Amino acid sequence: MRNDNEIIKYDLIKNKYSWLISKKQKAIISPDVDGILCGLFMSKYYDWEIVGFYDGKKLAIQKDLKPSECIFLDIEIYRKDIKSCGHHIILYHKDKKPKCFDEKISSCINPNIFRQYDAYKNFPQKYPLAMIHFLLCIISSIDLNTKIEISETSITSLLYADGVFKNLLNYPENCIDWLNYLNAKEKSSPIYSIYILFAKKRIANIIHDLEKIFLEFKKITGGRRGGDKINISDILNGSFADDSKRKIKELLSFLSNSTKWEYNPQKWILDNLKVLNFSKKINDKLNNKNFLKIIKQNPLSWAITATKQIEYTLEKPDTIE
């Protein structure tokens, strides 16, 4: 019999986080390709509205909304009353947890937390895919009434998210371990039809298609970098600047055409936004003592990005209500 670290328990996720498959939710996403793909996916299948963006330094949100009324996609929020989904390593030592950790992270869906993976012992085994892949696996498994369709044209965009193609090449053993944990390789699994599309794709074709994606992102910015992101700093007087809106719409349209997940402009709020500014810090001498000190400051979010490095966000000067 497999233990908890060998295969995910989708039935428990369905019972505890039923809000993930609720219709017409309001979402705040990370402003990169992974977050955007999550937004397009949830908008298509569950009619979600993208009402804000969060990058760890700034939070842009529709003016008449509170963060607690929204679901954060592709970022963990360390607040019991705020629902979120993330895939980063956020626990330093599972045997020396902060007292409030489990309670405050109880509204967050995170694969490393499900496996009790921490930075101290498990950093090399951390989740190697993007948030969009985890969403695909969860929803395909817990909502059998919704038929999830993945086109072959979407594969390269999905591999681009969070540099997953690099992890597949550099850490294949870890990727296989996680695919087994997610029950993706079993022919009887609801996820198998998605997995096999990726498994059949030749590496040479993936590399060729990735080159095309790099060029498409550069076209958006006139040959410069940054075409694969939404820049929250471009918001002025509650709205993205006109040129920024053009870039955002081109990026969303490109990813929508690639995935066949319809981009509905009415579901993406680019005006009437308020921007909250936070304090983002980096500690590159991470140990459990420092981790506990950081948690005592009640950070809004964080990610352990290396075995000795953590990036975290404090609410001051602005505070989430």
Summary of the structure (lengths in Angstrom):
residues: 321
radius of gyration: 19.0
end to end distance: 45.5
largest distance: 57.9
contacts: 1011
relative contact order: 0.16
helix: 45%
strand: 17%
